[in-house]
Amino acid sequence: MSQHPSYAMAALCTAGGIAGYARSRSVPSLVAGVGVGAMYGVASYLIKENRYYGHETGVAASIIMASSMVPKAIKTKKPFPVTLAVCSVITGAYYTKKVIEYW
């Protein structure tokens, strides 16, 4: 059950990267969105299979996403960056809580 936020974030990040590329032909948006989406996908797989470092991978992906989207959300106040920023912060807090519970 703990892998569901990662699945959702993987889809959101990948869709955001593709949308950024489609809208402005921004290759960095495409690479970053698909890359962070892949990290969330790996995190969800690791969590689902009860392997090591699944939650930690989710935290790392959330930190990467939040560090890029929070400043953009504050600067532009557009709905999609704000949504991604809020979701990444919430997902990061959730997986941080899971890591703390484990240790």
Biopython code that builds the backbone (N, CA, C, O; Angstrom):
import numpy as np
from Bio.PDB.StructureBuilder import StructureBuilder

atoms = [
    (1, "MET", "N", (0.825, -1.192, 0.000)),
    (1, "MET", "CA", (0.000, 0.000, 0.000)),
    (1, "MET", "C", (0.869, 1.255, 0.000)),
    (1, "MET", "O", (0.454, 2.307, -0.485)),
    (2, "SER", "N", (2.046, 1.136, 0.534)),
    (2, "SER", "CA", (2.937, 2.276, 0.656)),
    (2, "SER", "C", (3.522, 2.716, -0.681)),
    (2, "SER", "O", (4.091, 3.804, -0.775)),
    (3, "GLN", "N", (3.393, 1.896, -1.706)),
    (3, "GLN", "CA", (3.960, 2.228, -3.002)),
    (3, "GLN", "C", (3.035, 3.106, -3.843)),
    (3, "GLN", "O", (3.475, 3.652, -4.855)),
    (4, "HIS", "N", (1.785, 3.257, -3.460)),
    (4, "HIS", "CA", (0.839, 4.018, -4.275)),
    (4, "HIS", "C", (1.211, 5.487, -4.477)),
    (4, "HIS", "O", (1.042, 5.992, -5.587)),
    (5, "PRO", "N", (1.708, 6.200, -3.461)),
    (5, "PRO", "CA", (2.138, 7.585, -3.727)),
    (5, "PRO", "C", (3.252, 7.665, -4.772)),
    (5, "PRO", "O", (3.294, 8.604, -5.567)),
    (6, "SER", "N", (4.149, 6.684, -4.771)),
    (6, "SER", "CA", (5.228, 6.684, -5.769)),
    (6, "SER", "C", (4.690, 6.438, -7.168)),
    (6, "SER", "O", (5.150, 7.050, -8.132)),
    (7, "TYR", "N", (3.719, 5.545, -7.281)),
    (7, "TYR", "CA", (3.112, 5.317, -8.589)),
    (7, "TYR", "C", (2.464, 6.594, -9.119)),
    (7, "TYR", "O", (2.625, 6.946, -10.288)),
    (8, "ALA", "N", (1.732, 7.280, -8.246)),
    (8, "ALA", "CA", (1.063, 8.518, -8.655)),
    (8, "ALA", "C", (2.082, 9.589, -9.040)),
    (8, "ALA", "O", (1.912, 10.282, -10.043)),
    (9, "MET", "N", (3.138, 9.722, -8.242)),
    (9, "MET", "CA", (4.156, 10.731, -8.547)),
    (9, "MET", "C", (4.932, 10.372, -9.820)),
    (9, "MET", "O", (5.331, 11.262, -10.571)),
    (10, "ALA", "N", (5.147, 9.086, -10.065)),
    (10, "ALA", "CA", (5.819, 8.678, -11.303)),
    (10, "ALA", "C", (4.998, 9.127, -12.509)),
    (10, "ALA", "O", (5.541, 9.652, -13.481)),
    (11, "ALA", "N", (3.690, 8.917, -12.436)),
    (11, "ALA", "CA", (2.824, 9.334, -13.543)),
    (11, "ALA", "C", (2.789, 10.855, -13.675)),
    (11, "ALA", "O", (2.861, 11.381, -14.786)),
    (12, "LEU", "N", (2.679, 11.565, -12.552)),
    (12, "LEU", "CA", (2.634, 13.029, -12.582)),
    (12, "LEU", "C", (3.924, 13.632, -13.139)),
    (12, "LEU", "O", (3.879, 14.531, -13.979)),
    (13, "CYS", "N", (5.064, 13.140, -12.677)),
    (13, "CYS", "CA", (6.349, 13.691, -13.122)),
    (13, "CYS", "C", (6.591, 13.414, -14.599)),
    (13, "CYS", "O", (7.043, 14.285, -15.342)),
    (14, "THR", "N", (6.287, 12.195, -15.011)),
    (14, "THR", "CA", (6.467, 11.854, -16.424)),
    (14, "THR", "C", (5.542, 12.685, -17.299)),
    (14, "THR", "O", (5.956, 13.189, -18.343)),
    (15, "ALA", "N", (4.296, 12.827, -16.879)),
    (15, "ALA", "CA", (3.356, 13.650, -17.646)),
    (15, "ALA", "C", (3.806, 15.108, -17.679)),
    (15, "ALA", "O", (3.667, 15.782, -18.699)),
    (16, "GLY", "N", (4.343, 15.591, -16.564)),
    (16, "GLY", "CA", (4.837, 16.966, -16.528)),
    (16, "GLY", "C", (6.028, 17.179, -17.443)),
    (16, "GLY", "O", (6.119, 18.206, -18.115)),
    (17, "GLY", "N", (6.935, 16.228, -17.476)),
    (17, "GLY", "CA", (8.087, 16.327, -18.376)),
    (17, "GLY", "C", (7.677, 16.312, -19.830)),
    (17, "GLY", "O", (8.194, 17.085, -20.637)),
    (18, "ILE", "N", (6.749, 15.436, -20.167)),
    (18, "ILE", "CA", (6.262, 15.357, -21.550)),
    (18, "ILE", "C", (5.496, 16.629, -21.916)),
    (18, "ILE", "O", (5.639, 17.150, -23.022)),
    (19, "ALA", "N", (4.682, 17.126, -20.978)),
    (19, "ALA", "CA", (3.933, 18.360, -21.242)),
    (19, "ALA", "C", (4.872, 19.551, -21.410)),
    (19, "ALA", "O", (4.645, 20.400, -22.272)),
    (20, "GLY", "N", (5.927, 19.622, -20.591)),
    (20, "GLY", "CA", (6.899, 20.701, -20.729)),
    (20, "GLY", "C", (7.614, 20.658, -22.065)),
    (20, "GLY", "O", (7.887, 21.694, -22.671)),
    (21, "TYR", "N", (7.914, 19.454, -22.515)),
    (21, "TYR", "CA", (8.551, 19.316, -23.818)),
    (21, "TYR", "C", (7.581, 19.672, -24.939)),
    (21, "TYR", "O", (7.953, 20.365, -25.886)),
    (22, "ALA", "N", (6.345, 19.203, -24.839)),
    (22, "ALA", "CA", (5.358, 19.474, -25.892)),
    (22, "ALA", "C", (5.034, 20.959, -25.981)),
    (22, "ALA", "O", (4.824, 21.485, -27.074)),
    (23, "ARG", "N", (4.993, 21.632, -24.844)),
    (23, "ARG", "CA", (4.615, 23.034, -24.818)),
    (23, "ARG", "C", (5.730, 23.955, -25.315)),
    (23, "ARG", "O", (5.481, 24.876, -26.092)),
    (24, "SER", "N", (6.961, 23.700, -24.860)),
    (24, "SER", "CA", (8.025, 24.652, -25.183)),
    (24, "SER", "C", (9.276, 24.015, -25.770)),
    (24, "SER", "O", (10.316, 24.664, -25.877)),
    (25, "ARG", "N", (9.176, 22.745, -26.151)),
    (25, "ARG", "CA", (10.325, 22.015, -26.722)),
    (25, "ARG", "C", (11.525, 22.035, -25.780)),
    (25, "ARG", "O", (12.673, 22.126, -26.215)),
    (26, "SER", "N", (11.239, 21.947, -24.485)),
    (26, "SER", "CA", (12.279, 21.982, -23.466)),
    (26, "SER", "C", (12.777, 20.565, -23.187)),
    (26, "SER", "O", (12.119, 19.780, -22.504)),
    (27, "VAL", "N", (13.938, 20.261, -23.724)),
    (27, "VAL", "CA", (14.534, 18.939, -23.509)),
    (27, "VAL", "C", (14.888, 18.729, -22.033)),
    (27, "VAL", "O", (14.702, 17.619, -21.534)),
    (28, "PRO", "N", (15.394, 19.747, -21.305)),
    (28, "PRO", "CA", (15.647, 19.530, -19.874)),
    (28, "PRO", "C", (14.383, 19.149, -19.095)),
    (28, "PRO", "O", (14.449, 18.333, -18.176)),
    (29, "SER", "N", (13.245, 19.725, -19.450)),
    (29, "SER", "CA", (11.993, 19.343, -18.793)),
    (29, "SER", "C", (11.659, 17.882, -19.056)),
    (29, "SER", "O", (11.234, 17.161, -18.153)),
    (30, "LEU", "N", (11.850, 17.458, -20.281)),
    (30, "LEU", "CA", (11.571, 16.075, -20.639)),
    (30, "LEU", "C", (12.488, 15.119, -19.888)),
    (30, "LEU", "O", (12.027, 14.136, -19.309)),
    (31, "VAL", "N", (13.788, 15.407, -19.899)),
    (31, "VAL", "CA", (14.756, 14.532, -19.244)),
    (31, "VAL", "C", (14.524, 14.502, -17.734)),
    (31, "VAL", "O", (14.533, 13.433, -17.123)),
    (32, "ALA", "N", (14.319, 15.663, -17.139)),
    (32, "ALA", "CA", (14.110, 15.724, -15.694)),
    (32, "ALA", "C", (12.802, 15.049, -15.294)),
    (32, "ALA", "O", (12.773, 14.285, -14.329)),
    (33, "GLY", "N", (11.735, 15.315, -16.012)),
    (33, "GLY", "CA", (10.444, 14.711, -15.684)),
    (33, "GLY", "C", (10.457, 13.201, -15.807)),
    (33, "GLY", "O", (9.980, 12.490, -14.923)),
    (34, "VAL", "N", (11.005, 12.719, -16.909)),
    (34, "VAL", "CA", (11.066, 11.267, -17.102)),
    (34, "VAL", "C", (12.067, 10.647, -16.124)),
    (34, "VAL", "O", (11.832, 9.550, -15.617)),
    (35, "GLY", "N", (13.172, 11.331, -15.855)),
    (35, "GLY", "CA", (14.165, 10.809, -14.915)),
    (35, "GLY", "C", (13.631, 10.689, -13.496)),
    (35, "GLY", "O", (13.802, 9.654, -12.852)),
    (36, "VAL", "N", (12.988, 11.740, -13.005)),
    (36, "VAL", "CA", (12.427, 11.700, -11.653)),
    (36, "VAL", "C", (11.237, 10.744, -11.614)),
    (36, "VAL", "O", (11.023, 10.055, -10.616)),
    (37, "GLY", "N", (10.468, 10.702, -12.692)),
    (37, "GLY", "CA", (9.375, 9.724, -12.773)),
    (37, "GLY", "C", (9.901, 8.301, -12.699)),
    (37, "GLY", "O", (9.294, 7.436, -12.068)),
    (38, "ALA", "N", (11.034, 8.062, -13.350)),
    (38, "ALA", "CA", (11.651, 6.732, -13.283)),
    (38, "ALA", "C", (12.139, 6.432, -11.865)),
    (38, "ALA", "O", (12.030, 5.298, -11.397)),
    (39, "MET", "N", (12.677, 7.445, -11.181)),
    (39, "MET", "CA", (13.093, 7.236, -9.785)),
    (39, "MET", "C", (11.905, 6.859, -8.910)),
    (39, "MET", "O", (12.003, 5.952, -8.083)),
    (40, "TYR", "N", (10.800, 7.542, -9.088)),
    (40, "TYR", "CA", (9.600, 7.186, -8.336)),
    (40, "TYR", "C", (9.118, 5.782, -8.717)),
    (40, "TYR", "O", (8.648, 5.036, -7.858)),
    (41, "GLY", "N", (9.232, 5.424, -9.984)),
    (41, "GLY", "CA", (8.855, 4.080, -10.408)),
    (41, "GLY", "C", (9.719, 3.017, -9.755)),
    (41, "GLY", "O", (9.215, 1.983, -9.315)),
    (42, "VAL", "N", (11.015, 3.267, -9.691)),
    (42, "VAL", "CA", (11.930, 2.340, -9.017)),
    (42, "VAL", "C", (11.587, 2.253, -7.537)),
    (42, "VAL", "O", (11.581, 1.165, -6.962)),
    (43, "ALA", "N", (11.301, 3.394, -6.919)),
    (43, "ALA", "CA", (10.939, 3.402, -5.497)),
    (43, "ALA", "C", (9.682, 2.565, -5.257)),
    (43, "ALA", "O", (9.624, 1.787, -4.305)),
    (44, "SER", "N", (8.690, 2.722, -6.108)),
    (44, "SER", "CA", (7.462, 1.956, -5.919)),
    (44, "SER", "C", (7.696, 0.462, -6.107)),
    (44, "SER", "O", (7.114, -0.352, -5.390)),
    (45, "TYR", "N", (8.537, 0.100, -7.057)),
    (45, "TYR", "CA", (8.868, -1.319, -7.258)),
    (45, "TYR", "C", (9.590, -1.882, -6.036)),
    (45, "TYR", "O", (9.261, -2.970, -5.563)),
    (46, "LEU", "N", (10.572, -1.141, -5.526)),
    (46, "LEU", "CA", (11.319, -1.608, -4.365)),
    (46, "LEU", "C", (10.423, -1.750, -3.135)),
    (46, "LEU", "O", (10.557, -2.705, -2.370)),
    (47, "ILE", "N", (9.523, -0.811, -2.953)),
    (47, "ILE", "CA", (8.607, -0.876, -1.816)),
    (47, "ILE", "C", (7.665, -2.061, -1.970)),
    (47, "ILE", "O", (7.423, -2.794, -1.011)),
    (48, "LYS", "N", (7.140, -2.249, -3.160)),
    (48, "LYS", "CA", (6.194, -3.337, -3.404)),
    (48, "LYS", "C", (6.837, -4.700, -3.180)),
    (48, "LYS", "O", (6.200, -5.609, -2.647)),
    (49, "GLU", "N", (8.095, -4.843, -3.585)),
    (49, "GLU", "CA", (8.799, -6.118, -3.460)),
    (49, "GLU", "C", (9.497, -6.279, -2.110)),
    (49, "GLU", "O", (10.229, -7.248, -1.908)),
    (50, "ASN", "N", (9.280, -5.344, -1.185)),
    (50, "ASN", "CA", (9.904, -5.377, 0.138)),
    (50, "ASN", "C", (11.423, -5.447, 0.071)),
    (50, "ASN", "O", (12.048, -6.197, 0.821)),
    (51, "ARG", "N", (12.002, -4.683, -0.808)),
    (51, "ARG", "CA", (13.461, -4.633, -0.918)),
    (51, "ARG", "C", (13.989, -3.421, -0.178)),
    (51, "ARG", "O", (13.238, -2.535, 0.229)),
    (52, "TYR", "N", (15.292, -3.409, -0.016)),
    (52, "TYR", "CA", (15.929, -2.304, 0.700)),
    (52, "TYR", "C", (15.896, -1.022, -0.122)),
    (52, "TYR", "O", (15.896, -1.052, -1.352)),
    (53, "TYR", "N", (15.868, 0.094, 0.581)),
    (53, "TYR", "CA", (16.025, 1.444, 0.044)),
    (53, "TYR", "C", (14.867, 1.921, -0.839)),
    (53, "TYR", "O", (15.055, 2.842, -1.634)),
    (54, "GLY", "N", (13.702, 1.336, -0.724)),
    (54, "GLY", "CA", (12.549, 1.812, -1.483)),
    (54, "GLY", "C", (12.056, 3.162, -0.992)),
    (54, "GLY", "O", (11.863, 4.092, -1.775)),
    (55, "HIS", "N", (11.855, 3.255, 0.317)),
    (55, "HIS", "CA", (11.380, 4.525, 0.879)),
    (55, "HIS", "C", (12.441, 5.609, 0.755)),
    (55, "HIS", "O", (12.124, 6.777, 0.534)),
    (56, "GLU", "N", (13.689, 5.217, 0.898)),
    (56, "GLU", "CA", (14.775, 6.187, 0.768)),
    (56, "GLU", "C", (14.856, 6.739, -0.660)),
    (56, "GLU", "O", (15.138, 7.919, -0.866)),
    (57, "THR", "N", (14.605, 5.873, -1.631)),
    (57, "THR", "CA", (14.576, 6.320, -3.033)),
    (57, "THR", "C", (13.420, 7.291, -3.252)),
    (57, "THR", "O", (13.558, 8.267, -3.988)),
    (58, "GLY", "N", (12.288, 7.026, -2.619)),
    (58, "GLY", "CA", (11.156, 7.947, -2.689)),
    (58, "GLY", "C", (11.474, 9.299, -2.084)),
    (58, "GLY", "O", (11.063, 10.333, -2.611)),
    (59, "VAL", "N", (12.205, 9.297, -0.974)),
    (59, "VAL", "CA", (12.615, 10.557, -0.354)),
    (59, "VAL", "C", (13.558, 11.324, -1.284)),
    (59, "VAL", "O", (13.417, 12.534, -1.465)),
    (60, "ALA", "N", (14.517, 10.609, -1.866)),
    (60, "ALA", "CA", (15.478, 11.261, -2.772)),
    (60, "ALA", "C", (14.764, 11.863, -3.982)),
    (60, "ALA", "O", (15.050, 12.996, -4.371)),
    (61, "ALA", "N", (13.843, 11.116, -4.573)),
    (61, "ALA", "CA", (13.096, 11.635, -5.727)),
    (61, "ALA", "C", (12.262, 12.847, -5.329)),
    (61, "ALA", "O", (12.146, 13.804, -6.095)),
    (62, "SER", "N", (11.685, 12.809, -4.139)),
    (62, "SER", "CA", (10.878, 13.945, -3.673)),
    (62, "SER", "C", (11.731, 15.178, -3.432)),
    (62, "SER", "O", (11.308, 16.295, -3.729)),
    (63, "ILE", "N", (12.934, 14.982, -2.894)),
    (63, "ILE", "CA", (13.828, 16.123, -2.673)),
    (63, "ILE", "C", (14.232, 16.748, -3.998)),
    (63, "ILE", "O", (14.252, 17.972, -4.133)),
    (64, "ILE", "N", (14.554, 15.906, -4.981)),
    (64, "ILE", "CA", (14.935, 16.417, -6.302)),
    (64, "ILE", "C", (13.785, 17.197, -6.920)),
    (64, "ILE", "O", (13.973, 18.297, -7.439)),
    (65, "MET", "N", (12.586, 16.613, -6.859)),
    (65, "MET", "CA", (11.428, 17.269, -7.471)),
    (65, "MET", "C", (11.070, 18.555, -6.733)),
    (65, "MET", "O", (10.788, 19.574, -7.363)),
    (66, "ALA", "N", (11.079, 18.512, -5.416)),
    (66, "ALA", "CA", (10.727, 19.712, -4.646)),
    (66, "ALA", "C", (11.750, 20.820, -4.840)),
    (66, "ALA", "O", (11.387, 21.994, -4.911)),
    (67, "SER", "N", (13.028, 20.457, -4.928)),
    (67, "SER", "CA", (14.051, 21.497, -5.078)),
    (67, "SER", "C", (13.953, 22.213, -6.417)),
    (67, "SER", "O", (14.410, 23.348, -6.548)),
    (68, "SER", "N", (13.367, 21.567, -7.401)),
    (68, "SER", "CA", (13.205, 22.255, -8.683)),
    (68, "SER", "C", (11.830, 22.901, -8.835)),
    (68, "SER", "O", (11.704, 23.928, -9.501)),
    (69, "MET", "N", (10.798, 22.314, -8.227)),
    (69, "MET", "CA", (9.446, 22.811, -8.461)),
    (69, "MET", "C", (8.990, 23.880, -7.459)),
    (69, "MET", "O", (8.196, 24.750, -7.818)),
    (70, "VAL", "N", (9.466, 23.835, -6.232)),
    (70, "VAL", "CA", (9.028, 24.838, -5.251)),
    (70, "VAL", "C", (9.439, 26.251, -5.682)),
    (70, "VAL", "O", (8.598, 27.150, -5.658)),
    (71, "PRO", "N", (10.711, 26.485, -6.079)),
    (71, "PRO", "CA", (11.038, 27.848, -6.553)),
    (71, "PRO", "C", (10.238, 28.260, -7.795)),
    (71, "PRO", "O", (9.825, 29.413, -7.925)),
    (72, "LYS", "N", (10.029, 27.302, -8.702)),
    (72, "LYS", "CA", (9.252, 27.618, -9.907)),
    (72, "LYS", "C", (7.801, 27.922, -9.545)),
    (72, "LYS", "O", (7.190, 28.807, -10.144)),
    (73, "ALA", "N", (7.241, 27.202, -8.573)),
    (73, "ALA", "CA", (5.861, 27.446, -8.149)),
    (73, "ALA", "C", (5.725, 28.814, -7.489)),
    (73, "ALA", "O", (4.744, 29.523, -7.713)),
    (74, "ILE", "N", (6.706, 29.176, -6.680)),
    (74, "ILE", "CA", (6.672, 30.485, -6.016)),
    (74, "ILE", "C", (6.803, 31.602, -7.043)),
    (74, "ILE", "O", (6.139, 32.632, -6.939)),
    (75, "LYS", "N", (7.664, 31.392, -8.034)),
    (75, "LYS", "CA", (7.921, 32.419, -9.036)),
    (75, "LYS", "C", (6.741, 32.606, -9.991)),
    (75, "LYS", "O", (6.320, 33.736, -10.240)),
    (76, "THR", "N", (6.208, 31.510, -10.525)),
    (76, "THR", "CA", (5.179, 31.625, -11.565)),
    (76, "THR", "C", (3.754, 31.568, -11.044)),
    (76, "THR", "O", (2.858, 32.172, -11.633)),
    (77, "LYS", "N", (3.530, 30.848, -9.942)),
    (77, "LYS", "CA", (2.188, 30.648, -9.382)),
    (77, "LYS", "C", (1.233, 29.990, -10.376)),
    (77, "LYS", "O", (0.020, 30.179, -10.288)),
    (78, "LYS", "N", (1.771, 29.224, -11.317)),
    (78, "LYS", "CA", (0.933, 28.485, -12.258)),
    (78, "LYS", "C", (0.472, 27.184, -11.609)),
    (78, "LYS", "O", (1.153, 26.656, -10.730)),
    (79, "PRO", "N", (-0.678, 26.664, -12.033)),
    (79, "PRO", "CA", (-1.253, 25.496, -11.350)),
    (79, "PRO", "C", (-0.386, 24.232, -11.392)),
    (79, "PRO", "O", (-0.277, 23.540, -10.380)),
    (80, "PHE", "N", (0.218, 23.923, -12.511)),
    (80, "PHE", "CA", (0.960, 22.665, -12.600)),
    (80, "PHE", "C", (2.226, 22.668, -11.751)),
    (80, "PHE", "O", (2.467, 21.688, -11.046)),
    (81, "PRO", "N", (3.049, 23.720, -11.781)),
    (81, "PRO", "CA", (4.200, 23.716, -10.867)),
    (81, "PRO", "C", (3.800, 23.707, -9.388)),
    (81, "PRO", "O", (4.466, 23.080, -8.564)),
    (82, "VAL", "N", (2.709, 24.403, -9.059)),
    (82, "VAL", "CA", (2.243, 24.408, -7.676)),
    (82, "VAL", "C", (1.792, 23.008, -7.274)),
    (82, "VAL", "O", (2.108, 22.546, -6.177)),
    (83, "THR", "N", (1.055, 22.332, -8.153)),
    (83, "THR", "CA", (0.591, 20.970, -7.871)),
    (83, "THR", "C", (1.768, 20.029, -7.674)),
    (83, "THR", "O", (1.795, 19.264, -6.710)),
    (84, "LEU", "N", (2.736, 20.077, -8.572)),
    (84, "LEU", "CA", (3.900, 19.202, -8.445)),
    (84, "LEU", "C", (4.710, 19.521, -7.193)),
    (84, "LEU", "O", (5.216, 18.611, -6.536)),
    (85, "ALA", "N", (4.837, 20.786, -6.862)),
    (85, "ALA", "CA", (5.586, 21.171, -5.661)),
    (85, "ALA", "C", (4.898, 20.648, -4.404)),
    (85, "ALA", "O", (5.544, 20.058, -3.539)),
    (86, "VAL", "N", (3.603, 20.861, -4.307)),
    (86, "VAL", "CA", (2.862, 20.415, -3.131)),
    (86, "VAL", "C", (2.889, 18.888, -3.026)),
    (86, "VAL", "O", (3.123, 18.341, -1.949)),
    (87, "CYS", "N", (2.651, 18.209, -4.140)),
    (87, "CYS", "CA", (2.655, 16.739, -4.127)),
    (87, "CYS", "C", (4.029, 16.181, -3.767)),
    (87, "CYS", "O", (4.123, 15.196, -3.034)),
    (88, "SER", "N", (5.083, 16.793, -4.269)),
    (88, "SER", "CA", (6.416, 16.280, -3.955)),
    (88, "SER", "C", (6.774, 16.509, -2.489)),
    (88, "SER", "O", (7.431, 15.667, -1.877)),
    (89, "VAL", "N", (6.354, 17.629, -1.924)),
    (89, "VAL", "CA", (6.618, 17.886, -0.504)),
    (89, "VAL", "C", (5.828, 16.903, 0.369)),
    (89, "VAL", "O", (6.363, 16.366, 1.340)),
    (90, "ILE", "N", (4.571, 16.671, 0.029)),
    (90, "ILE", "CA", (3.748, 15.735, 0.799)),
    (90, "ILE", "C", (4.294, 14.313, 0.680)),
    (90, "ILE", "O", (4.387, 13.596, 1.677)),
    (91, "THR", "N", (4.655, 13.906, -0.534)),
    (91, "THR", "CA", (5.202, 12.565, -0.729)),
    (91, "THR", "C", (6.533, 12.415, -0.005)),
    (91, "THR", "O", (6.798, 11.372, 0.595)),
    (92, "GLY", "N", (7.365, 13.438, -0.054)),
    (92, "GLY", "CA", (8.628, 13.394, 0.663)),
    (92, "GLY", "C", (8.436, 13.279, 2.158)),
    (92, "GLY", "O", (9.161, 12.536, 2.821)),
    (93, "ALA", "N", (7.461, 14.009, 2.705)),
    (93, "ALA", "CA", (7.176, 13.930, 4.138)),
    (93, "ALA", "C", (6.667, 12.539, 4.515)),
    (93, "ALA", "O", (7.038, 11.998, 5.557)),
    (94, "TYR", "N", (5.823, 11.968, 3.669)),
    (94, "TYR", "CA", (5.296, 10.628, 3.927)),
    (94, "TYR", "C", (6.412, 9.580, 3.949)),
    (94, "TYR", "O", (6.479, 8.753, 4.858)),
    (95, "TYR", "N", (7.275, 9.622, 2.951)),
    (95, "TYR", "CA", (8.350, 8.631, 2.904)),
    (95, "TYR", "C", (9.411, 8.886, 3.967)),
    (95, "TYR", "O", (10.045, 7.939, 4.434)),
    (96, "THR", "N", (9.617, 10.122, 4.355)),
    (96, "THR", "CA", (10.518, 10.407, 5.470)),
    (96, "THR", "C", (9.964, 9.800, 6.754)),
    (96, "THR", "O", (10.706, 9.224, 7.549)),
    (97, "LYS", "N", (8.658, 9.935, 6.947)),
    (97, "LYS", "CA", (8.006, 9.322, 8.105)),
    (97, "LYS", "C", (8.187, 7.809, 8.082)),
    (97, "LYS", "O", (8.454, 7.203, 9.120)),
    (98, "LYS", "N", (8.045, 7.197, 6.918)),
    (98, "LYS", "CA", (8.217, 5.752, 6.792)),
    (98, "LYS", "C", (9.649, 5.325, 7.114)),
    (98, "LYS", "O", (9.861, 4.303, 7.766)),
    (99, "VAL", "N", (10.616, 6.093, 6.664)),
    (99, "VAL", "CA", (12.031, 5.781, 6.960)),
    (99, "VAL", "C", (12.284, 5.878, 8.459)),
    (99, "VAL", "O", (12.954, 5.019, 9.032)),
    (100, "ILE", "N", (11.756, 6.914, 9.093)),
    (100, "ILE", "CA", (11.943, 7.084, 10.537)),
    (100, "ILE", "C", (11.277, 5.948, 11.302)),
    (100, "ILE", "O", (11.835, 5.447, 12.278)),
    (101, "GLU", "N", (10.082, 5.536, 10.864)),
    (101, "GLU", "CA", (9.402, 4.419, 11.520)),
    (101, "GLU", "C", (10.209, 3.129, 11.399)),
    (101, "GLU", "O", (10.255, 2.330, 12.335)),
    (102, "TYR", "N", (10.833, 2.932, 10.266)),
    (102, "TYR", "CA", (11.620, 1.716, 10.051)),
    (102, "TYR", "C", (12.833, 1.665, 10.964)),
    (102, "TYR", "O", (13.142, 0.615, 11.527)),
    (103, "TRP", "N", (13.516, 2.777, 11.116)),
    (103, "TRP", "CA", (14.725, 2.791, 11.933)),
    (103, "TRP", "C", (14.365, 2.956, 13.378)),
    (103, "TRP", "O", (15.248, 2.992, 14.235)),
]
sb = StructureBuilder()
sb.init_structure("model")
sb.init_model(0)
sb.init_chain("A")
sb.init_seg("    ")
for serial, (resi, resn, name, xyz) in enumerate(atoms, 1):
    if name == "N":
        sb.init_residue(resn, " ", resi, " ")
    sb.init_atom(name, np.array(xyz, "f"), 0.0, 1.0, " ", f" {name:<3s}", serial, name[0])
structure = sb.get_structure()
